[in-house]
Amino acid sequence: MHTKNNKKMWFGTFLDADGDFFDTTHFPNSTPNYPFLGAGCYLILGNVVEDFGFPSIEVQKFAKLPIADNPVIA
């Protein structure tokens, strides 16, 4: 999606640790530095806001976390 100034912005939907959904908004000031990198777990820094009665997180920083392999038990 693009802003009214034709700058790229993104929206995301995630599951939290309790299995509840939450939405994120990624404005042009953060999208070039903190892109989506596919499915996985993400660390999200931002502010919770409410628009039209729905809460979401306006993302300031965003990073995909590494996922460790399951250990092999011999």
N, C-alpha and C positions, 0 to 999 in steps of 0.2 A: 504494500500500500504506500501511497505517497501523501505528503502534507499538501496544504494549499499552495506552498512555495515549491512544489515538485521535488521535495527531498524525501529520501527513503525512510520509512518507519516500519516497525514490525509489531505484531501481536502474538502472544504465546498463551498456551493453556498447559498447566502442569498439575501434577498430583503432589500433595505434601506427604509428610511421614505418616499421617493418619488416614491417608487415602482420599482426602478431600481435594476437589479441584480448586485452582485459583488461576486468575488471568494476569498477564503482564503486558505492559505497553512499553515499547522501545522507541524513544524519540531520536531524531537525527543526530543529536549531540552524542549519543552513546552507540548507535548502530555500527559505525565503522570500526570502533575500537573493541567492541564486544559482540561479535556475530554469533548466531546460532551455529552449532557444529554437529548437528545430527542428534539422534535419540541418545538419551543418557541422563545422568544426574547433573544438575547445575547448582552452583552457588550464586545466589541473587542478592544484590544489595540495592535497595531502593526505598521509596516511600509508599505507604498504603494510602490510596485515595479512593473516593467514592464518586462515581459519575452515574447519573440516571438511576440511582439506587443500587448500584452494583460496585462492590469493592474490587480493586485491582492494585497491582504494584507497578509504579512508574520506575523503571529500571535505571539505575545510575551505573552499576557495574554488573558483569555477567560472565561467568566462567564455567566451562564444562569440567567436571571433576573426573579424575581417572577412576576406573573400576578395576579392583584387584581380582585376579582369577581365584577360583576356589582352590584351596590347597589340596594336593594329592596325598591321600592317606594310603600308606602301603601296608 
